Amino acid sequence: MKTSMQELLDYIKNVHAWTLLPEQLAKTIEENYLPKSKREIRNAFNDGEQNVWSRNRDGHIFEYEGGEDYFNKTYKN
């Protein structure tokens, strides 16, 4: 799974961004990438909250050891 920013970079590299008007690029970002980014932020918050619940329930064992660990487990295969 890629983050919305990684997908946006792929899009810009593959579309030849120099041919896009700034308005077109802004509209594409607003319609396609901002909603996914919002979901990613919401999911990160919820996963962090779940991590705390799991720690309390499982005797101080965290599912994620920190932000880097969360990112790697969520976005890297």
Backbone torsions as a table, in degrees:
resi	resn	phi	psi	omega
1	MET	NA	138.8	177.6
2	LYS	-107.6	150.9	174.5
3	THR	-73.1	165.8	178.8
4	SER	-62.4	-34.6	178.9
5	MET	-68.4	-39.5	177.1
6	GLN	-63.8	-41.5	177.3
7	GLU	-64.0	-41.1	179.0
8	LEU	-62.9	-43.0	177.9
9	LEU	-61.7	-42.8	176.3
10	ASP	-59.4	-44.0	179.9
11	TYR	-60.0	-47.7	-178.2
12	ILE	-63.9	-40.9	179.8
13	LYS	-65.5	-36.5	-174.3
14	ASN	-88.4	-16.5	-175.3
15	VAL	-98.6	-3.2	-174.4
16	HIS	59.7	72.6	-172.2
17	ALA	-52.7	-24.2	-179.7
18	TRP	-66.2	-15.8	177.9
19	THR	-90.8	-11.3	-179.3
20	LEU	-86.3	140.3	171.2
21	LEU	-77.3	148.5	179.6
22	PRO	-53.9	-36.5	179.8
23	GLU	-65.5	-38.8	179.0
24	GLN	-65.6	-43.8	-180.0
25	LEU	-65.0	-42.9	179.1
26	ALA	-61.4	-42.5	179.9
27	LYS	-65.0	-41.9	178.4
28	THR	-61.8	-44.0	179.0
29	ILE	-63.6	-46.9	-177.8
30	GLU	-62.4	-41.0	-175.9
31	GLU	-82.3	-32.7	-171.0
32	ASN	-109.7	-33.7	-171.2
33	TYR	-105.2	-33.1	178.2
34	LEU	-65.7	-41.5	177.1
35	PRO	-61.2	-39.9	178.6
36	LYS	-66.9	-40.0	178.3
37	SER	-61.2	-40.8	177.9
38	LYS	-61.9	-43.0	177.5
39	ARG	-62.7	-40.3	179.9
40	GLU	-61.9	-43.1	179.4
41	ILE	-65.3	-45.1	179.4
42	ARG	-61.5	-44.7	179.8
43	ASN	-64.9	-38.9	178.7
44	ALA	-62.4	-42.2	177.7
45	PHE	-61.8	-48.4	-178.5
46	ASN	-63.6	-39.9	178.5
47	ASP	-65.9	-36.5	177.2
48	GLY	-65.5	-41.0	177.7
49	GLU	-63.9	-42.8	177.9
50	GLN	-62.8	-36.6	178.8
51	ASN	-60.2	-40.7	178.4
52	VAL	-68.2	-42.6	177.7
53	TRP	-60.4	-43.7	179.7
54	SER	-62.2	-39.2	-179.7
55	ARG	-63.1	-45.7	-179.8
56	ASN	-65.5	-38.4	-177.7
57	ARG	-75.5	-39.3	-172.0
58	ASP	-99.1	20.2	175.8
59	GLY	73.9	48.6	174.9
60	HIS	68.2	30.0	174.4
61	ILE	-103.1	116.5	179.8
62	PHE	-86.9	141.6	172.9
63	GLU	-71.4	-38.5	178.9
64	TYR	-115.5	136.1	-178.6
65	GLU	-87.5	-6.6	179.6
66	GLY	163.6	-176.3	-177.0
67	GLY	-61.6	-41.8	179.6
68	GLU	-64.0	-42.2	178.2
69	ASP	-63.9	-42.3	177.3
70	TYR	-59.8	-47.3	-179.0
71	PHE	-60.6	-47.1	-178.1
72	ASN	-63.1	-42.1	-179.4
73	LYS	-71.8	-28.0	-176.7
74	THR	-89.4	-40.0	-169.8
75	TYR	-114.9	-10.3	179.1
76	LYS	-112.0	139.0	-179.9
77	ASN	-95.2	NA	NA
